[in-house]
Amino acid sequence: MPPEDAYTAAPFLPSRGSLTALREAAAACRGCPLHRAATQTVFGTGKATARVMLVGEQPGDQEDRQGTPFVGPAGNLLDRALADADIDLAEAYLTNAVKHFKFTRSEPRKRRIHKAPTLREMTACAPWLAAELAAVEPELLVVLGATAGKALLGNSFRVTRVRGTLLEEEIHGRPQRLVPTVHPSAVLRSDDRDAAYRGLVSDLEVAARALE
């Protein structure tokens, strides 16, 4: 058996790299301690032929319960923003940099509060994201938020510096076009939600033009 909690998912990856094989193998991942408290692994969803891959931070409470990324409030907002930016959700693959929900509670049975993953946890989970990229080979990456950006581009990444711009970087050994923007949950937390939403849509429109 692969070592548990060794802070690397690499031993849990299957020999075959199809999305179906990856998803089945990820369900048994024990590569870092986050699996202990989470309900389940939340792997990416979408077609292997998707033109655009959207990468968020980690599953939230609803995603952890349902086993699918971006099904909570932030996911609903993202669906609306993609539609407003004329990006076809059917042509998108949705995933997260970290596949297990990390949370804290103030008291037992209280609401589970999102807690940002550490760099070590993101690094442990990186083999899954690299395998998804290799399987899908998207034309474009949309990086949702600072944590996803750091997971893909390193700890110096700052979303506020580069959001809404089309970049070309080497990601997990392959050249990749990408557009960074904020995570939709940041829009929900904003004091001016309408302005924050317009900013997200504007960034996604840059991605839409890159796909034309």
Secondary structure, 3 states (H helix, E strand, C coil): CCCCCCCCCHHHCCCCCCHHHHHHHHCCCCCCHHHHCCCCCCCCECCCCCCEEEEECCCCHHHHHHCCCCCCHHHHHHHHHHHHCCCCHHHEEEEECCCCCCEECCCCCCCCEECCCCHHHHHHHHHHHHHHHHHHCCCEEEEECHHHHHHHHCCCCCHHHHCCCCEEEEECCEEEEEEEECCHHHHHHCCCHHHHHHHHHHHHHHHHHHCC
